[in-house]
Amino acid sequence: MTLDSIQVNIDAAAIAIREKLPLLDSGVALNHAGISPQPESDSVAEFERGRARLLPGEALKLADGLKRRIREGYGRILQVLPSEIAITRHTAEGVNIIAQGFPWKPGDKVLSVNVEYPSNVYPWRNLRDRGVEVVSIAERDGRVDQEELLAAIGGGVRVVAISHVEFASGFAFDLTRIARECRARDVFLFVDIAQSIGVLPVDLRLVDAAAWPAWKWLMGPLGMGGFYISERRLPLIRPVFVGTDGMAPSRDYLDYRFEFRPDASRFEYSTENTLGLFGTAEALNRLEPLLGPEAGNALARRVIGLGDDLIAIMEARGFRLFSSRTEGERSGIYSFVAPGAPGESAKRLRQNGVEGAVRAGRLRLSPHFYNNRDDLQRVARALA
């Protein structure tokens, strides 16, 4: 795939998304790091009509193969096997699969960062009664010193739990480097990829486990997500929630063989959100051609280019960029120190049809690839 053909695909996808987002007639969503707008979905509407017109068993046949296609789509984006993917509801579910299923011993430690999203904090702190300690290194001025993180591995650290991209500052870790170091020291690496999947290239081949939602940069449905566990680490994690769907299939529900499925689908323990499956599959169909390894980082470059325009607009209005400008540490998140109260800036944006967010006492804006300079000019006018 040539660079020109990738750019054509990105342009076409941006146009297609904008045509499915009537909200753009009156507003602009710049909070993809929070909740993205979800384009109108033909497949979800079709399944809803089927539920009303067909017998339930016949309607469910409309979803045949959906889970397999979703696992395959995630696998291609993340450069891992579909058998290493489980379909979940959100990031927190994946974090808890590892936190509760890991073979802890009293005195074990989890190494993290002091600005993680709560979903990647509370499940680890919930292990205190099992003698597990959480230790954190600090983010300073929008950056995490990766040397400091690596130097802290040791002294009982058995799990490193970080985000690929920090949700408030937008700092992006060198995931390949962290993963290689953890593997060399036989330390389990868990990564929250909520703020990278759908916007940055993500290679999980050296990571032990990861989790993510579908409703941020993937622009999929609320209440849907994914979980990855490497094939080599699968036997290490004990399923805590157990149900019919996580077991090896049998012909009779009364055949109570206690035999887990042989892959990550053992963590899909019960009936799924079928509407959510349709929405997730549609989201992956839209973005997968732009995110696989053959597409390189073209989509990320598009978003960072929009970010450069946004930085110029904000700095001209007295805002100071808090996020890192260093190559390799940038993402789709732009955190600004406001000249006044950040909540007032967010309010002015909302009054002018622009949605951002306030995180960690700063104004956070997170454009996606389908946004354009006209969208950013709404920010300029709102904050003039």
C-alpha positions as CSV (number, residue, x, y, z in Angstrom):
1,M,0.0,0.0,0.0
2,T,1.5,3.3,-1.0
3,L,1.5,6.5,1.0
4,D,-0.8,8.1,-1.6
5,S,-3.3,5.3,-1.5
6,I,-3.3,5.4,2.4
7,Q,-4.0,9.2,2.3
8,V,-6.9,8.5,-0.2
9,N,-8.3,5.9,2.2
10,I,-8.1,8.3,5.1
11,D,-9.8,11.1,3.1
12,A,-12.6,8.8,2.0
13,A,-13.1,7.5,5.5
14,A,-13.2,11.0,6.9
15,I,-15.9,12.0,4.4
16,A,-17.9,8.8,5.1
17,I,-17.8,9.5,8.9
18,R,-18.8,13.1,8.5
19,E,-21.8,12.1,6.4
20,K,-23.0,9.8,9.2
21,L,-22.6,12.5,11.9
22,P,-25.5,14.9,11.7
23,L,-24.2,16.6,14.9
24,L,-21.6,18.3,12.6
25,D,-24.3,20.5,11.3
26,S,-24.4,22.3,14.6
27,G,-21.5,21.2,16.7
28,V,-18.0,19.7,16.9
29,A,-16.9,16.8,19.2
30,L,-13.3,17.3,20.4
31,N,-13.4,14.8,23.2
32,H,-12.6,11.6,21.5
33,A,-10.4,10.8,24.5
34,G,-13.7,10.7,26.5
35,I,-16.7,9.6,24.5
36,S,-16.6,9.8,20.7
37,P,-19.7,10.5,18.7
38,Q,-20.9,7.2,17.1
39,P,-21.8,7.5,13.4
40,E,-25.3,6.4,12.4
41,S,-25.3,2.6,12.1
42,D,-27.2,0.8,9.4
43,S,-26.3,-2.7,10.8
44,V,-27.6,-1.9,14.3
45,A,-30.9,-0.5,12.9
46,E,-31.2,-3.6,10.7
47,F,-30.8,-6.0,13.6
48,E,-33.3,-4.0,15.7
49,R,-35.9,-4.4,12.9
50,G,-35.0,-8.1,12.7
51,R,-35.6,-8.5,16.5
52,A,-39.1,-7.2,16.0
53,R,-40.0,-9.2,12.9
54,L,-38.3,-12.6,13.4
55,L,-38.5,-15.3,15.9
56,P,-35.7,-14.8,18.4
57,G,-33.7,-17.7,17.2
58,E,-33.9,-16.5,13.6
59,A,-33.0,-13.0,14.6
60,L,-29.9,-14.2,16.4
61,K,-28.7,-15.8,13.2
62,L,-28.2,-12.3,11.8
63,A,-25.3,-12.1,14.3
64,D,-23.6,-15.3,13.2
65,G,-19.8,-14.8,12.8
66,L,-19.8,-11.4,14.4
67,K,-17.6,-12.2,17.3
68,R,-15.1,-14.0,15.1
69,R,-15.0,-11.0,12.8
70,I,-14.4,-8.6,15.7
71,R,-11.6,-10.7,17.1
72,E,-10.0,-10.9,13.7
73,G,-10.3,-7.1,13.3
74,Y,-8.8,-6.4,16.6
75,G,-6.1,-8.9,15.9
76,R,-5.1,-7.2,12.7
77,I,-5.0,-3.8,14.3
78,L,-3.0,-4.9,17.3
79,Q,-0.8,-7.4,15.4
80,V,-1.8,-10.4,17.5
81,L,-3.8,-13.6,17.0
82,P,-7.6,-13.5,17.1
83,S,-7.4,-16.3,19.7
84,E,-5.6,-13.9,22.0
85,I,-8.6,-11.5,22.0
86,A,-11.7,-11.6,24.2
87,I,-14.7,-9.3,23.7
88,T,-15.6,-7.4,26.9
89,R,-17.6,-4.4,28.0
90,H,-14.9,-1.9,28.9
91,T,-11.3,-1.4,30.1
92,A,-12.1,-2.1,33.7
93,E,-13.2,-5.6,33.0
94,G,-9.9,-6.4,31.4
95,V,-7.9,-4.9,34.2
96,N,-9.9,-7.0,36.7
97,I,-9.4,-10.2,34.7
98,I,-5.7,-9.8,35.4
99,A,-5.8,-8.3,38.9
100,Q,-8.1,-11.0,40.2
101,G,-6.7,-13.9,38.2
102,F,-3.0,-13.4,38.6
103,P,-1.2,-15.8,41.0
104,W,-0.2,-13.3,43.7
105,K,2.0,-13.9,46.7
106,P,2.1,-11.6,49.8
107,G,4.8,-9.0,49.2
108,D,4.3,-8.7,45.5
109,K,4.2,-5.3,43.9
110,V,2.4,-3.6,41.0
111,L,4.4,-0.7,39.4
112,S,2.4,2.0,37.8
113,V,2.2,5.8,37.3
114,N,0.6,8.3,39.6
115,V,-1.8,9.8,36.9
116,E,-3.4,6.6,35.6
117,Y,-7.2,6.6,34.8
118,P,-9.0,5.2,37.8
119,S,-9.9,2.0,36.0
120,N,-6.2,1.1,36.0
121,V,-5.8,2.0,39.7
122,Y,-8.7,0.7,41.8
123,P,-8.5,-3.0,40.6
124,W,-4.8,-3.1,41.8
125,R,-5.5,-1.3,45.0
126,N,-8.2,-3.8,45.7
127,L,-5.5,-6.4,46.2
128,R,-4.2,-4.9,49.4
129,D,-5.9,-7.5,51.5
130,R,-3.9,-10.1,49.6
131,G,-0.6,-8.4,50.5
132,V,-0.1,-6.8,47.2
133,E,1.4,-3.2,47.2
134,V,1.0,-0.6,44.4
135,V,4.0,1.6,43.9
136,S,3.9,4.6,41.4
137,I,6.4,6.9,39.7
138,A,5.4,10.5,39.1
139,E,4.5,12.3,35.9
140,R,6.3,15.6,35.8
141,D,5.4,18.5,33.5
142,G,3.4,16.3,31.1
143,R,6.1,13.6,30.8
144,V,6.9,10.3,32.4
145,D,10.6,9.5,32.7
146,Q,10.7,6.1,31.2
147,E,14.2,5.5,32.5
148,E,12.8,6.0,36.0
149,L,10.0,3.6,35.3
150,L,12.4,0.9,34.1
151,A,14.8,1.5,37.0
152,A,11.9,0.9,39.5
153,I,11.3,-2.6,38.2
154,G,12.7,-5.0,40.8
155,G,12.3,-5.5,44.5
156,G,9.2,-7.6,44.3
157,V,7.6,-6.0,41.2
158,R,5.7,-8.7,39.4
159,V,3.3,-6.6,37.3
160,V,3.8,-3.3,35.5
161,A,0.5,-1.6,34.8
162,I,0.6,1.5,32.6
163,S,-1.4,3.2,29.9
164,H,0.0,3.4,26.4
165,V,-1.2,7.0,26.5
166,E,-1.9,8.9,29.7
167,F,-5.5,10.1,29.6
168,A,-5.0,13.6,31.1
169,S,-1.7,14.7,29.6
170,G,-1.6,12.6,26.4
171,F,1.9,11.4,27.1
172,A,2.7,8.3,25.0
173,F,5.1,5.6,26.2
174,D,7.6,3.8,24.0
175,L,5.6,0.6,24.4
176,T,8.0,-1.6,22.5
177,R,10.9,-0.6,24.7
178,I,8.9,-1.1,27.9
179,A,7.7,-4.4,26.7
180,R,11.1,-5.7,25.8
181,E,12.5,-4.7,29.2
182,C,9.6,-6.3,31.1
183,R,10.0,-9.5,29.1
184,A,13.7,-9.6,29.7
185,R,13.1,-9.4,33.5
186,D,10.1,-11.8,33.4
187,V,7.8,-9.1,34.7
188,F,4.1,-9.2,33.5
189,L,3.2,-6.1,31.5
190,F,-0.4,-4.9,31.4
191,V,-1.3,-2.0,29.2
192,D,-4.4,0.2,29.1
193,I,-4.7,1.1,25.4
194,A,-7.9,3.1,25.7
195,Q,-6.1,6.3,24.4
196,S,-4.1,4.7,21.6
197,I,-6.2,2.1,19.8
198,G,-8.0,3.9,17.0
199,V,-5.5,6.7,16.6
200,L,-1.9,5.5,17.1
201,P,-0.1,2.3,15.8
202,V,-0.4,-0.3,18.5
203,D,1.8,-3.5,18.5
204,L,0.9,-5.8,21.4
205,R,3.1,-8.7,20.3
206,L,5.6,-8.2,23.3
207,V,2.9,-7.2,25.8
208,D,1.4,-9.7,28.2
209,A,-2.2,-8.3,28.4
210,A,-4.1,-5.2,27.5
211,A,-7.6,-3.8,27.6
212,W,-9.6,-1.0,25.9
213,P,-13.1,0.4,25.3
214,A,-14.8,0.7,21.9
215,W,-16.3,4.2,22.4
216,K,-13.2,6.5,22.4
217,W,-10.9,6.6,19.3
218,L,-12.6,3.6,17.7
219,M,-15.9,5.6,17.6
220,G,-17.9,2.5,18.5
221,P,-20.7,1.8,20.9
222,L,-20.8,2.5,24.7
223,G,-20.5,-0.5,26.9
224,M,-18.2,-2.5,24.5
225,G,-14.5,-3.2,24.7
226,G,-11.8,-5.7,24.2
227,F,-9.1,-7.7,26.1
228,Y,-5.9,-9.2,24.9
229,I,-3.8,-11.8,26.7
230,S,-0.8,-13.3,25.0
231,E,-0.9,-17.0,24.3
232,R,2.1,-17.7,26.4
233,R,0.5,-16.0,29.5
234,L,-3.0,-17.5,29.1
235,P,-2.3,-20.4,31.5
236,L,-1.1,-18.0,34.2
237,I,-4.4,-16.2,34.6
238,R,-7.2,-17.9,36.4
239,P,-10.7,-17.0,35.2
240,V,-12.7,-15.5,38.1
241,F,-16.0,-15.0,36.4
242,V,-17.1,-18.4,35.0
243,G,-20.1,-19.2,32.9
244,T,-21.5,-21.3,30.1
245,D,-19.9,-19.4,27.2
246,G,-16.4,-19.5,28.6
247,M,-16.5,-23.3,28.7
248,A,-15.6,-25.8,25.9
249,P,-18.9,-26.4,24.0
250,S,-20.9,-29.5,24.7
251,R,-24.1,-30.9,23.2
252,D,-26.0,-30.9,26.5
253,Y,-26.3,-28.1,29.1
254,L,-26.3,-30.8,31.7
255,D,-22.9,-32.0,30.7
256,Y,-21.0,-30.2,33.4
257,R,-17.4,-30.9,32.2
258,F,-15.3,-28.2,33.8
259,E,-13.2,-27.4,30.8
260,F,-12.3,-23.8,29.7
261,R,-12.2,-22.8,26.1
262,P,-8.6,-23.1,24.9
263,D,-8.0,-19.4,24.2
264,A,-8.9,-15.9,25.4
265,S,-12.6,-16.5,24.7
266,R,-12.7,-18.3,28.1
267,F,-13.1,-14.8,29.6
268,E,-16.4,-14.3,27.6
269,Y,-18.4,-16.1,30.2
270,S,-22.0,-15.3,29.2
271,T,-24.4,-13.8,26.8
272,E,-23.0,-10.8,24.9
273,N,-24.6,-7.4,24.0
274,T,-25.6,-8.3,20.4
275,L,-26.4,-4.7,19.4
276,G,-23.0,-3.7,20.7
277,L,-21.4,-6.5,18.6
278,F,-23.0,-5.0,15.5
279,G,-21.8,-1.5,16.4
280,T,-18.3,-2.7,17.2
281,A,-18.0,-4.6,14.0
282,E,-19.1,-1.6,12.0
283,A,-16.6,0.6,13.8
284,L,-13.8,-1.8,13.0
285,N,-14.9,-2.0,9.4
286,R,-14.6,1.8,9.2
287,L,-11.1,2.1,10.8
288,E,-9.3,-1.1,10.3
289,P,-7.9,-0.3,6.8
290,L,-6.4,2.9,8.4
291,L,-4.9,1.3,11.4
292,G,-3.2,-2.0,10.4
293,P,0.6,-2.3,10.1
294,E,0.5,-1.8,6.4
295,A,-1.1,1.7,6.9
296,G,1.9,2.8,9.1
297,N,1.3,5.9,11.2
298,A,-0.5,7.9,8.5
299,L,-3.6,8.4,10.6
300,A,-1.6,9.4,13.6
301,R,0.2,12.0,11.5
302,R,-3.1,13.4,10.3
303,V,-4.3,13.8,13.9
304,I,-1.0,15.3,15.1
305,G,-1.2,17.7,12.2
306,L,-4.6,18.8,13.4
307,G,-3.0,19.1,16.8
308,D,-0.4,21.5,15.6
309,D,-3.1,23.7,14.2
310,L,-5.0,23.5,17.5
311,I,-1.9,24.4,19.5
312,A,-1.4,27.5,17.4
313,I,-5.0,28.5,18.0
314,M,-4.8,28.0,21.7
315,E,-1.5,29.6,22.3
316,A,-2.6,32.7,20.4
317,R,-5.4,32.9,23.0
318,G,-3.2,32.7,26.1
319,F,-3.3,28.9,26.7
320,R,-0.1,27.0,27.4
321,L,0.4,23.4,26.1
322,F,1.0,21.0,29.0
323,S,1.3,17.9,26.8
324,S,4.7,16.8,25.6
325,R,5.9,18.1,22.2
326,T,8.7,15.5,22.0
327,E,8.6,13.2,19.0
328,G,7.4,9.8,20.0
329,E,5.6,11.1,23.1
330,R,2.7,12.8,21.3
331,S,-0.8,11.4,20.9
332,G,-4.2,12.7,20.0
333,I,-4.6,14.4,23.4
334,Y,-3.8,18.0,23.9
335,S,-3.9,19.3,27.4
336,F,-3.8,23.1,28.0
337,V,-3.2,25.2,31.0
338,A,-5.9,27.9,30.7
339,P,-5.3,31.6,31.4
340,G,-8.3,31.5,33.7
341,A,-10.5,28.8,35.1
342,P,-10.5,25.7,32.8
343,G,-14.1,25.1,33.5
344,E,-15.0,28.5,32.2
345,S,-13.2,27.8,29.0
346,A,-15.0,24.4,28.6
347,K,-18.3,26.2,29.3
348,R,-17.6,28.8,26.5
349,L,-16.8,26.0,24.1
350,R,-19.9,24.1,25.0
351,Q,-22.0,27.2,24.5
352,N,-20.6,27.5,21.0
353,G,-21.2,23.9,20.1
354,V,-17.8,22.4,20.9
355,E,-17.3,19.6,23.4
356,G,-14.0,19.3,25.2
357,A,-13.2,18.2,28.7
358,V,-11.5,19.3,31.9
359,R,-9.1,16.7,33.3
360,A,-6.5,17.2,36.1
361,G,-7.3,20.9,36.2
362,R,-6.6,21.5,32.6
363,L,-8.6,21.9,29.4
364,R,-8.3,18.8,27.3
365,L,-9.1,18.7,23.6
366,S,-8.7,15.6,21.5
367,P,-9.5,15.9,17.7
368,H,-9.8,12.9,15.4
369,F,-8.8,12.3,11.8
370,Y,-12.2,13.2,10.4
371,N,-12.1,16.7,12.0
372,N,-10.9,19.5,9.8
373,R,-9.7,23.1,10.1
374,D,-13.3,24.4,9.9
375,D,-14.0,22.4,13.1
376,L,-11.0,23.9,14.8
377,Q,-12.1,27.4,13.8
378,R,-15.1,26.9,15.9
379,V,-12.7,26.6,18.9
380,A,-11.0,29.8,17.8
381,R,-14.2,31.7,17.6
382,A,-15.5,30.4,20.9
383,L,-12.4,31.4,22.8
384,A,-11.8,34.7,21.0
